Amino acid sequence: MKSFGRYISKHLVSFAGFILVLLLINVITFGWTFHSVIKKDYGAISPNNMLEEVAAASTLEGLSDEARNKLESNHIWAIFLNAAGETMWSVNAPENIPAHYTVQDVSIFSRGYLEDYPVFVWNTDSGLLVLGYPKDSYTKLTSNYFSIQAIRTLPLYFSGMLAVDLLLLFFAYHLSKQKIIKSTEPIISSIETLSNGKTVSLSIRGGLSEVAESVNKASQILSRQNEARADWISGVSHDIRTPLSMIMGYAGRIADSSVADSSIKEQAEIIRNQSVKIKDLVQDLNLVSQLEYEMQPLHKEPVRLSKLLRSYVAELFNTGISDIYSIEIEITPAAETAAINCDPRLISRAVNNLVQNSMKHNLQGCHVKLSIDCSDTSLILIIADNGIGLSAEKLQELEEKPHYMKSTDERLDLRHGLGLLLVRQIVDAHEGTMQIKSVANHGFTTTLTFQK
């Protein structure tokens, strides 16, 4: 998982780099937005610089032409007061600007405004220089000044940049999320597929390539194990078939022999019956293996379950069953003509397994009911008996561990496990659902649901 950690770290570093770039963009945008304001208010023509320059060119008699021209070009007016508060000279002073000032007047306007004009003062050896700027050009504070244009622009700037930043962050988050989902979704899907025992093949480049390679290796190991297991079961089934046929044949001859002792015939009949059980067990194991590893081809065709069920029950009676078992069929009118696309051989096998389970686990006899119902979208097949059933603990164990390796005992009697596992595999192969219900001494019910 080191590569996955590097993958996450890579994205975090990328996101941090994006934030730094975004901050740099903000700084550049701020400088571009307020460049003219900063140049005007803090550059060569700033109030402080203008005061200093004009004061150096001022005397009681007047102002140099160069300084006068600079004031006029920047729309700045000026007056020069002597110690008595009298105006010695002025440059473009508005008409409403007084010519005489008291000490109180000077103390008031020197801190802010003179007739609503923002003014700046400079004390010289000869007198007091006052520079006046157009109204609404500056706002004066006790110890500082700000451009009204800047103050008006700042809220728009910050709100605009905040909106742009949020939009860009959301866009970056969305892209990052989509990229991560796009990269990890195939891996997550493949892991889920592996957890279901199926093989996968991933082809991913970039930071997650090592993770994909690990998933592929696990898939290859699982594939080899599945193939080895299926080959082993198939090989055992094939190797058992010939000697088992011979055993059944010789046992049948002895059981049917007219010269053999009755006890020997009875033992031969037991051998033949147990051989049949072994044969059925091997066939079930082989079919379960093929279905589990998707090695069993499905030959689907439209099938009326009502017809298939009646044919199965008729064949069951023809082969002969004990009188202690009774079979009932119940088909609703709506389900009579309903059909599903399925492999009829496998569906018959599933029904037979459920019916045989009911008989084998109720040696004292039981009533088996096969019913079919349907809805607008599905067909429901129910196989139920009124036998001994299962306890809640046994039912839970059966649902949690329906594995064929624990499905036989020393007497080769099939338990519910293998038969039900095979039924479940057949139902899954047809994309249906299977539900089991049972109560001790109140029967066993299996419900199979198929999409129409």
Residue, then its C-alpha position, 0 to 999 in steps of 0.5 A: m500500500k506504499s504506492f497508494g500512500r504516494y498516490i494520495s500524497k501526490h494529490l495533496v502536493s498538487f492541491a497545495g501547489f494549486i493553492l500557492v498558484l491561486l495566492l500568487i494570482n490573487v497578489i498579481t490581480f491585486g497589484w494590477t487592480f490597485h497599481s494606478v491608485i498606489k502609484k498616485d497615492y504613494g509615488a512621486i505625486s503623493p501628498n507627502n512628496m508634493l508637500e515636500e517638493v512645493a515647500a522647498a520651492s515656496t517663499l513669502e513672495g511666491l512659488s517657482d514656476e516649475a512647482r506651480n505648473k506641477l500643481e496645476s497639472n495635478h489639479i492641486w490648489a495651494i495657499f501660503l499663510n504667514a505667522a499671522g494667518e494671512t494668505m501671502w499667495s495662492v495657486n488656483a484656490p477655490e473662491n470659497i477658501p478664506a484669505h485669513y485664518t486664526v490659530q483655531d482654524v488652522s488646528i481644525f483644517s490641518r487635521g482633515y478638510l478645508e471647506d470639504y476639500p482634503v488638505f495637507v499642510w507643511n510647516t516651513d521657516s517662512g510660514l505654513l504651506v497648505l495643499g488642497y485636493p479635489k473633493d472626493s479624492y481622499t478621505k482623511l483620518t487622524s494619522n492616515y489617508f485613503s483614496i476614496q476610489a480605493i475604498r469604493t473598489l475594495p469591497l468589490y475586489f474582495s467579494g469578486m476575488l472571494a467568489v472567483d477563489l471559491l469557484l476555482l477551488f470548487f472546480a479544482y476539487h471537482l476535477s480532483k474528485q473525478k480523477i480519483i474516482k476514475s482511477t480508483e473505481p476500476i480497482i474497487s470494482s475489481i476487488e468486489t469481483l474478486s471477493n465474489g470468487k471471480t477473476v479480473s484483469l486491470s490495466i491502469r497506469g500512473g500512481l495506482s499501477e502497482v495496486a492494479e498489478s497486485v490485484n491482477k496477481a491476486s486474480q491470477i492466483l485465484s484463477r489458478q486455484n479455481e482451475a486446479r479445483a475444478d480440474w481436480i473435481s472433474g478428474v475425480s468424477h471421471d476416475i470414479r465413474t468407471p469403477l463405480s459403474m462396475i460396482m453398481g453392475y456387479a451389485g445389481r447382478i448379485a441383488d438380482s441373482s436367483v442363486a445368491d443367499s437372501s442376506i447377500k442379496e440384501q447387502a448387494e442392494i445396499i451396495r447398489n443404493q449407496s453407489v447411486k448416492i455416490k454417483d449423485l454426489v459426484q455429479d452434484l460436485n461436478l455441476v456445482s464446480q462448473l457453475e461456481y467457476e462459470m464453466q457450465p454453459l447455459h442453454k437458455e430458451p423460453v420455458r413455461l414453468s407450469k409445463l416443466l413442473r408437471s412433466y417433472v412430477a409425472e416423471l417422478f411418479n413414473t420412477g416410483i416413490s414410496d406411499i409415505y410421500s405425497i406430491e401436490i401441484e398448485i399453479t395460479p391462473a396467471a402463472e399457467t402461461a407465464a414463461i421465463n428464459c432459462d435452461p430447462r435441464l438445470i431448473s429441473r435439476a434444482v426442483n429435483n434437488l429440493v424435492q429429494n432433500s424433502m424426502k431424504h430428510n423426512l424418512q417417516g414421510c411428508h407432504v411436498k407441495l410445489s406451487i407457482d405464482c407470478s407478478d408483473t415482473s417475476l415468476i415465483l416457484i415454491i417447494a415446501d414440505n411439512g416435515i421435521g424442518l430445521s432449528a433456527e441455529k441449523l438454518q442460520e448455519l446453512e445460510e452462512k456456510p452452504h459449502y459442499m465440503k461439509s455436506t456429507d457424513e460418514r454414511l454418505d447421506l446428503r445433507h441440505g448443504l450440497g443440494l441447496l448449494l447447487v440450487r443456489q448456483i443454478v438460481d444465481a446463473h439465471e439471475g434469480t433469488m433464493q429464500i429459505k424458511s424453516v421451523a423445527n417440526h414445521g417443515f422446510t420451504t424454499t422460494l425461487t424468484f425469477q425475472k420474467 
